[in-house]
Amino acid sequence: MTTGTIVVILIGLFVLVGGGLAVAGFSSGLASSDPLRDRIQAYAAIGDVGARRERGRGRSTLVRLRLRLNAMLSALASANLNLQLARANWPITVQEFLVIRLGGALVGLALGWLLGRALISGVGLALLAYMLPSMLLQRGISRRQTDFTRQVTDVLVLLTGAVRAGYSLLQAMEVVVREMKPPASDEFGRVVREVGLGVRLPEALKNLALRMQNPDLDLVVTAIDIQYQVGGNLAAILTAITETIRERIRLFGEIRVLTTQQRYSSYMLSVLPVVVAGILFVINPGYMMRLFARDAICFPIGAIIGIFIGHLTIQRLSKIEV
């Protein structure tokens, strides 16, 4: 047996092991909830306990596999990555996410090597497969935070109305959980469960603000924290904050309308040189290839850098904080 054959066999074994763990972690992460969240829901008496027990028996094997995997890779735990997974509401742990990335990278390395018959193609595909979960995670975080931003005003209206009707703030949040759609209902439901487990309401709201990273929510959380410390009319405070946020949104919309020309000008000025260069390449490729000669390569590089800097400068000038 030659050395090349041994290397191929070892890589194949790594791919099988990594891919199997990745598939098991991903499928169990999607099919089952987090064990900590299961305990929270059990203590908070949310949902049908009997139905949850029946589902738990059916997936007990996957749960044990997840627990063993998390225990073996506990040294890889990361608080920052755990917070990002919570922001995206992905029901997997940090260890499972890292296994998915590693398994994808190994599969990409094997596929690139087998299809391209070269190590560089395998490395390139492995890098893409390794970065893809992180890109999807950031996209999920951005989409979820955007959806939450659109719901902030409606959430404040519900909270204010419930408090004026005589509900406590915690009961008003339960109304939000029942009446609103995700992600607002999910996030405030998590706040209610944390309070049910003994966390102070201001601390639970601070955890919510840390997950969502929304300036309007930060204002609400700060006002509620101050009200808990010094007292005051909570309904009046929420009403004032709601009006402030509405006025801020209106003013932000007007500013975006006034700066539309500047923003689209930056796009036009950035795309126009590329379009002209492409047209010249089609018309006279020999003439354009002179720019990529060894003694003239600095000109296209400098042009690209200048276009990028100009685009960022115009975008920064047209961005006004409200």
C-alpha positions as CSV (number, residue, x, y, z in Angstrom):
1,M,0.0,0.0,0.0
2,T,1.5,3.3,-1.1
3,T,1.7,6.5,0.9
4,G,-0.8,8.2,-1.3
5,T,-3.3,5.5,-0.7
6,I,-2.9,5.7,3.0
7,V,-3.4,9.5,2.9
8,V,-6.5,9.1,0.9
9,I,-7.9,6.5,3.3
10,L,-7.1,8.7,6.4
11,I,-8.8,11.7,4.8
12,G,-11.8,9.6,3.9
13,L,-12.1,8.5,7.5
14,F,-11.8,12.0,8.8
15,V,-14.5,13.1,6.3
16,L,-16.8,10.4,7.3
17,V,-16.4,11.1,11.0
18,G,-16.6,14.9,10.7
19,G,-19.6,14.7,8.3
20,G,-21.4,12.3,10.5
21,L,-21.0,14.4,13.6
22,A,-21.9,17.5,11.6
23,V,-25.1,16.0,10.3
24,A,-26.0,14.5,13.7
25,G,-25.4,17.8,15.5
26,F,-27.2,19.9,12.9
27,S,-30.2,17.6,12.6
28,S,-30.5,17.2,16.4
29,G,-30.1,20.9,16.8
30,L,-32.9,21.6,14.4
31,A,-35.2,18.8,15.6
32,S,-34.8,19.3,19.3
33,S,-34.6,22.2,21.6
34,D,-31.7,23.2,23.8
35,P,-31.5,21.2,27.1
36,L,-31.2,24.3,29.1
37,R,-34.3,25.8,27.4
38,D,-36.2,22.5,28.1
39,R,-35.4,22.9,31.8
40,I,-36.4,26.6,31.7
41,Q,-39.7,25.7,30.1
42,A,-40.3,22.9,32.5
43,Y,-39.7,25.1,35.6
44,A,-41.7,28.0,34.0
45,A,-44.6,25.6,33.3
46,I,-44.9,26.6,29.6
47,G,-46.5,24.2,27.1
48,D,-47.8,20.7,27.4
49,V,-45.5,18.7,29.7
50,G,-47.0,15.4,28.7
51,A,-46.4,16.0,25.0
52,R,-42.9,17.2,25.7
53,R,-42.1,14.0,27.5
54,E,-43.4,11.9,24.6
55,R,-41.2,13.9,22.2
56,G,-38.3,13.5,24.6
57,R,-38.5,9.7,24.6
58,G,-38.4,9.7,20.8
59,R,-35.3,11.8,20.6
60,S,-33.4,10.6,23.7
61,T,-30.7,9.0,21.7
62,L,-29.9,12.2,19.9
63,V,-30.0,14.2,23.1
64,R,-27.5,11.8,24.7
65,L,-25.3,12.1,21.6
66,R,-25.5,15.9,21.9
67,L,-24.6,15.9,25.6
68,R,-21.6,13.6,25.0
69,L,-20.4,15.8,22.1
70,N,-20.8,19.0,24.1
71,A,-19.0,17.4,27.1
72,M,-16.1,16.2,25.0
73,L,-15.7,19.6,23.3
74,S,-16.4,21.8,26.4
75,A,-13.0,23.4,26.2
76,L,-14.0,25.0,22.9
77,A,-16.9,27.0,24.5
78,S,-17.0,30.7,23.6
79,A,-19.2,33.3,25.3
80,N,-19.1,35.5,22.2
81,L,-20.1,32.8,19.8
82,N,-22.8,31.6,22.2
83,L,-24.2,35.2,22.2
84,Q,-24.2,35.2,18.4
85,L,-26.1,31.9,18.3
86,A,-28.7,33.3,20.7
87,R,-29.0,36.5,18.6
88,A,-29.8,34.3,15.5
89,N,-32.0,32.0,17.6
90,W,-30.2,28.9,16.4
91,P,-31.0,25.9,18.6
92,I,-27.5,24.5,18.6
93,T,-24.6,24.9,21.0
94,V,-21.2,26.4,20.3
95,Q,-19.6,22.9,20.2
96,E,-22.1,21.7,17.6
97,F,-21.6,24.8,15.5
98,L,-17.8,24.3,15.5
99,V,-18.3,20.6,14.6
100,I,-20.5,21.7,11.6
101,R,-17.8,24.1,10.4
102,L,-15.0,21.5,10.8
103,G,-17.1,18.8,9.1
104,G,-18.0,21.0,6.2
105,A,-14.4,22.0,5.8
106,L,-13.3,18.4,5.7
107,V,-16.0,17.5,3.2
108,G,-15.0,20.5,1.1
109,L,-11.4,19.5,1.1
110,A,-12.2,16.0,0.0
111,L,-14.6,17.1,-2.7
112,G,-12.2,19.7,-4.0
113,W,-9.3,17.3,-4.1
114,L,-11.3,14.6,-5.8
115,L,-13.0,16.9,-8.4
116,G,-10.1,19.2,-9.1
117,R,-7.3,16.7,-8.7
118,A,-5.3,19.3,-7.0
119,L,-4.7,20.3,-3.3
120,I,-5.3,24.0,-4.0
121,S,-8.8,23.3,-5.2
122,G,-9.5,21.3,-2.1
123,V,-8.1,24.0,0.2
124,G,-10.2,26.7,-1.5
125,L,-13.4,24.7,-1.3
126,A,-12.6,23.8,2.4
127,L,-12.2,27.5,3.2
128,L,-15.6,28.3,1.6
129,A,-17.3,25.5,3.4
130,Y,-15.7,26.7,6.7
131,M,-16.8,30.3,6.3
132,L,-20.3,29.5,5.0
133,P,-21.9,28.7,8.5
134,S,-20.4,31.9,9.9
135,M,-21.9,33.9,6.9
136,L,-25.3,32.3,7.4
137,L,-25.1,33.0,11.1
138,Q,-24.4,36.7,10.5
139,R,-27.2,36.9,7.9
140,G,-29.6,35.3,10.4
141,I,-28.6,37.8,13.1
142,S,-29.0,40.8,10.8
143,R,-32.4,39.6,9.5
144,R,-33.7,38.9,13.0
145,Q,-32.5,42.2,14.4
146,T,-34.1,44.0,11.4
147,D,-37.4,42.2,12.0
148,F,-37.3,43.1,15.7
149,T,-36.6,46.8,14.9
150,R,-39.8,46.9,12.9
151,Q,-41.8,45.5,15.9
152,V,-40.4,47.8,18.6
153,T,-43.1,50.5,18.2
154,D,-45.9,47.9,18.3
155,V,-44.4,46.3,21.3
156,L,-44.3,49.6,23.2
157,V,-47.9,50.3,22.3
158,L,-48.9,46.9,23.7
159,L,-46.9,47.4,26.8
160,T,-48.2,50.9,27.4
161,G,-51.8,49.8,26.9
162,A,-51.5,46.8,29.2
163,V,-49.8,48.9,32.0
164,R,-52.5,51.5,31.7
165,A,-55.1,48.7,32.0
166,G,-53.7,47.8,35.4
167,Y,-51.3,45.0,34.4
168,S,-47.8,44.7,35.9
169,L,-44.9,45.1,33.5
170,L,-44.3,41.3,33.6
171,Q,-47.9,40.6,32.8
172,A,-47.7,43.2,30.0
173,M,-44.8,41.3,28.5
174,E,-46.9,38.1,28.6
175,V,-49.4,40.0,26.5
176,V,-46.6,40.8,24.0
177,V,-45.7,37.1,23.9
178,R,-49.3,36.2,23.1
179,E,-50.1,38.9,20.6
180,M,-46.9,39.6,18.8
181,K,-45.1,37.5,16.1
182,P,-41.5,36.3,16.3
183,P,-38.9,37.5,17.0
184,A,-40.5,39.9,19.5
185,S,-42.7,37.1,21.1
186,D,-39.7,34.8,21.3
187,E,-37.4,37.3,22.9
188,F,-40.0,38.6,25.5
189,G,-40.9,35.0,26.2
190,R,-37.3,34.4,27.1
191,V,-37.4,37.4,29.4
192,V,-40.5,36.1,31.1
193,R,-38.9,32.6,31.6
194,E,-35.7,34.2,33.0
195,V,-37.8,36.2,35.5
196,G,-39.6,33.0,36.4
197,L,-36.3,31.4,37.3
198,G,-35.3,34.2,39.7
199,V,-33.5,36.8,37.5
200,R,-34.4,40.4,38.2
201,L,-36.5,42.0,35.5
202,P,-34.0,44.8,34.8
203,E,-31.3,42.2,34.4
204,A,-33.4,40.1,32.1
205,L,-34.2,43.1,30.0
206,K,-30.5,44.0,29.8
207,N,-29.9,40.5,28.4
208,L,-32.6,41.2,25.8
209,A,-30.9,44.4,24.9
210,L,-27.5,42.7,24.6
211,R,-29.0,40.1,22.2
212,M,-30.9,42.5,20.0
213,Q,-28.5,45.5,19.9
214,N,-31.3,48.0,19.2
215,P,-30.9,51.6,20.2
216,D,-34.6,52.1,20.8
217,L,-34.7,49.0,23.0
218,D,-31.7,50.3,24.9
219,L,-33.7,53.5,25.7
220,V,-36.6,51.4,26.9
221,V,-34.5,49.2,29.1
222,T,-32.6,52.1,30.6
223,A,-35.9,53.9,31.4
224,I,-37.4,50.8,33.1
225,D,-34.2,50.3,35.1
226,I,-34.3,53.8,36.4
227,Q,-38.0,53.5,37.2
228,Y,-37.3,50.3,39.2
229,Q,-34.7,52.2,41.2
230,V,-36.4,55.5,41.9
231,G,-40.1,54.8,41.1
232,G,-42.5,56.8,39.0
233,N,-45.4,56.4,36.6
234,L,-44.4,53.6,34.3
235,A,-47.3,54.2,31.9
236,A,-46.3,57.8,31.4
237,I,-42.6,56.8,30.9
238,L,-43.5,54.2,28.2
239,T,-45.8,56.7,26.5
240,A,-43.1,59.3,26.4
241,I,-40.6,56.8,25.0
242,T,-43.1,55.6,22.4
243,E,-43.6,59.2,21.1
244,T,-39.8,59.8,21.1
245,I,-39.2,56.7,19.1
246,R,-42.0,57.5,16.6
247,E,-40.6,61.0,16.1
248,R,-37.1,59.6,15.7
249,I,-38.3,57.1,13.0
250,R,-40.2,59.9,11.2
251,L,-37.1,62.2,11.3
252,F,-34.9,59.3,10.1
253,G,-37.2,58.7,7.1
254,E,-37.1,62.4,6.1
255,I,-33.3,62.4,6.3
256,R,-33.1,59.3,4.1
257,V,-35.3,61.0,1.5
258,L,-33.1,64.1,1.6
259,T,-29.8,62.1,1.3
260,T,-31.1,59.8,-1.5
261,Q,-29.3,61.7,-4.2
262,Q,-25.9,61.6,-2.4
263,R,-26.2,57.9,-1.7
264,Y,-27.2,56.9,-5.2
265,S,-24.5,59.2,-6.6
266,S,-21.9,57.2,-4.6
267,Y,-23.2,54.0,-6.2
268,M,-23.2,55.5,-9.7
269,L,-19.7,56.9,-9.4
270,S,-18.4,53.6,-8.0
271,V,-20.0,51.4,-10.7
272,L,-19.4,53.7,-13.7
273,P,-15.6,53.2,-14.0
274,V,-16.1,49.4,-13.8
275,V,-18.7,49.6,-16.6
276,V,-16.5,51.8,-18.8
277,A,-13.6,49.5,-18.2
278,G,-15.7,46.4,-19.2
279,I,-16.9,48.1,-22.4
280,L,-13.3,49.0,-23.3
281,F,-12.2,45.4,-22.7
282,V,-14.9,44.3,-25.2
283,I,-14.0,46.9,-27.8
284,N,-10.2,46.9,-27.5
285,P,-8.9,44.2,-25.2
286,G,-5.3,44.7,-26.3
287,Y,-5.4,48.4,-25.3
288,M,-6.8,47.6,-21.9
289,M,-4.3,44.8,-21.2
290,R,-1.5,47.4,-21.2
291,L,-2.8,48.5,-17.8
292,F,-2.0,45.1,-16.4
293,A,1.6,45.0,-17.5
294,R,4.2,44.7,-14.8
295,D,5.3,48.4,-15.0
296,A,1.7,49.7,-15.1
297,I,-0.1,47.4,-12.6
298,C,-0.1,50.1,-10.0
299,F,-2.6,52.2,-11.9
300,P,-5.6,49.8,-11.8
301,I,-4.8,48.9,-8.2
302,G,-4.7,52.6,-7.3
303,A,-8.0,53.2,-9.2
304,I,-9.7,50.4,-7.3
305,I,-8.5,51.7,-4.0
306,G,-9.6,55.2,-4.9
307,I,-13.0,54.1,-6.0
308,F,-13.5,52.2,-2.7
309,I,-12.3,55.1,-0.5
310,G,-14.5,57.6,-2.5
311,H,-17.6,55.3,-2.1
312,L,-17.0,55.0,1.7
313,T,-16.4,58.7,2.0
314,I,-19.7,59.7,0.3
315,Q,-21.6,57.1,2.2
316,R,-20.2,58.4,5.5
317,L,-21.0,62.0,4.6
318,S,-24.6,61.1,3.8
319,K,-25.1,59.0,6.9
320,I,-26.6,61.2,9.7
321,E,-27.2,59.8,13.1
322,V,-30.7,60.5,14.6
